[in-house]
Structures are given as C-alpha cells and as structure tokens.
Amino acid sequence: MKHIQILVDNKYRDLYPAILLKLYIKNNTNKVRVILANKKNQHALYKAFCPEIVVLPHCFGYMNYHINYMKKRSVITVMPTAGSNISEMYVLQRYVQNTDEQNFKVIKRIFLWGEKVKDIFLRTGKYNESQLLVTGTPRLDIFRIIGQNKKELGKYIGFGPSIRHLTSIFDSNLITLINNYSRVYNKETKSILWKKGGQYADWIWYETAFLEALTAIIKNISELGNSIKMVIRPHPFESEKIYRDWVDSKKYSVDVIKNEPLWNFYSRLNLFVQAYSTTSVEAIYCCIPVISMKYLIGDRVKDHIPSEVYNGFIEDYLWKPKGIQEFIDLVEKAKKGQLAVSPKPEDLAKKLQELYNYDSDKLATQLIGNDLIKLIDLDTTKRKATNFYKLSKFLLFECYLLFKGYKKKDYNYSPIRINDIISSYEIKKAYKRYFNYIA
C-alpha cells in the first residue's frame, strides 16, 4: 500500500479539510493510506511510513526544512488552508520571498483556491503552469453542498465575533496581552513603533469598539421581543466562558455555542452578523444573508486597523447598515425571509468564482483527491515497506507528546488525544451526511 502524508498545521483550521480529503481518497481507492501529521510528529511518521506524497500547507520559513528533508523520497505538494483573502503581498511572503530557491522546482503541485491567486503566482515568475491547479478549498465544500440543497433558513440571528485579545482562551489580562503581542515588548528596541493602525493598542481599541457596537445591537434586538432568537459563536481562540458571563451579567437572551461544528451553527441561522470575518464566506455559501458591522463601529475604526482589512475582500457585497434603525430593518426582513443573501448577488457570484472556484462542477476535495491519486499512480519508484520498528517508536513518541509535549490548548492534532478524536468523529459524520449528495 502506498501512503500520502498530510501536515495538519493548525488543527482548528486545517483538520477539517485534511479529514475530508483523507476520507475521499479512502473511498475512491484501496491502494492508498492517508496519514495525518502535525509539526511535532511529522518526521517520526515520515520515517515509519515513507510516504510517496507529502501535502504541506505552505512553503515558507520553517517549511523549507521539511521540504529539504522529504524531497529526495517523496513528491511534494502544497494545499493552502490559510488566507481567505490572498493578496499579492501574501503570496510573496508565503510562497516566494521566504522559500529556498531550489524548492520552487521541487514542488510538484500547488492546489489553488481561485484564478485570481493563480495569476499572482504566475506573475512571480517562480512557478510554471503545470505546477498550479485551481481547485477551490475543501474548507468550503460542505457549506457549498448545504447551500445547494437548502430548502429553508433557520430561526436565529448568529454573531461571529473575533475579539480574541479581550476574550482570550489563555485567561490573559491587558498587561499580559501587551507583553505577548506588542511589538515594542517583543523587539529589542527603545523606540515607539508607531504607524496608523500599526500599534497593538489599535487592536485593543478596535475590539473595544466592536464589543460596544455588539452590545448596542443586542439591546435593540432584545426590544423587538422574544420572537427573535440570537446566538453567539466565539472564535476558536476566544473563551466561551467570558461570553457566557457577559451575557448572564447583562441578562441578555442570547445563546453562546462554541464547540459544535460550524455547519451545524449555520443550520440555525437566518442572518449572520460579523465584522471583517472570513466566516462570512461560509455563511454566504449556505445562502445566509450577511451583515457587516463595519459602519456601525464608526469611521474612527479606519485609524486602528490595516487598510486591507478595512476594505475587505468581499465587504462590497455584504449588507452594511449605517445606523441602528437600518440594521433593525434588515433584521425584520430576514425574520420574514425577505432578505437576499447580498445586495449585489450577481457581482458576488463573480467574486466568489474569482476567489474560490465557486462555479466548478466538482468540489475541491474531489479535484485535489483525484489529482493526488493520479500522482501516486504515476509514481514508479520502488515501494519502501513500512518500518514497524520506527512505527513503534512513533507510537511511544506520540504518547510522550500527549503527556509532555502538547500543551492543553495548542494547535497540534493528535490521533490519540480525546478532544481531537471527538473532532475527527464529527467531521466524519459530516462527510457521510453531506458527501452522499456527490456519491
């Protein structure tokens, strides 16, 4: 049996697309085993299974070390999982400027989200057409299936906050936050590193302004009566307890749900409210109208966040009320099922195609899985048997990491950690439920 090894760089973001891909390949060939690795155990797994193909999340910085370690034995591919809004600067930083020169030719395939990013890659002059395959991202596949088969929306208004410094899962206060994140604290400098929207203090200002706007919104919706239900889903790096304590102290009639899968959360909603959140894309794929709080926070926010964030990648296609009454009018329309997904649906569809291969007749998981199966079938190198001695060493090493190496709330996926097993099970259930539509 041949092997494909996928590096799960950040389990909160990357585990879901990795497991979808693993299950799709498993269901379409009995000749390939897919193994999931993390940054701490991937070399131990690599030594044990000697995979023919390695799938990495990017190719910059420390990833060059892994490429150099694996390129003599394995085909190197890249499946980006971060960066819903991929700019030219982003591509240069993650795929050109910090990539070893010899590795540009080593990378066999990069699976790209859309034609826009492909154009950026080609303009760099470092990659050729045969290396780049536009597939979309598996992150959006289940939401696309939900949207294509949706008959009616839910009953809740959902809020997707991201004020993870004020609501940190690491129980931080302002002093420890500044110590951890401020560029003045983290660099050996006596200067004040200031530019418009560039200080750590700017993010604290923004998050405070966001929370104040969210409070005003919830108060006004509450006055409409109990017929409108509300639910908050904290960001993965936000504390559910902090939100619950806040809601309880104010006696707001708002549910707080964090651990359920995002697709279950969206099944509850008839409206999604956020500010500068990439989860607005998943909501749109589920045919849920999305409101941006951009103007409700106020014009001063422009002084406190980067311009590329303020202008946003799909901000022009969302509902953007300029006052509370306009916001409430949109809420009333959504409650009656009269609010469109976007004020510019045709323009939005074009943008989604440009960014995410939206109109493809196949899902990203299918396109990537089929290409990997094809690449592994073309591999004619002599199969190296699984090294069971090194496999046993890996298992011992993984047990050591479980008790000593992994932190309680770190980003590493482990196949023997209880919370990760539960997360994997939920994703497998979703695959069986939703991928039946494409079987």
Helices and strands as residue ranges (DSSP letters): E 2-7, H 11-28, E 32-37, H 42-49, E 53-56, H 63-70, E 75-78, H 88-95, H 103-106, E 107-112, H 115-123, G 129-131, E 132-134, G 138-140, H 141-148, E 156-160, H 174-181, H 183-186, H 200-222, E 229-232, H 240-250, E 254-256, H 262-267, E 269-274, H 279-285, E 290-292, H 294-297, G 299-303, H 307-311, G 315-317, H 324-335, H 345-356, H 364-378, H 388-400, I 401-405, H 418-434, G 435-438
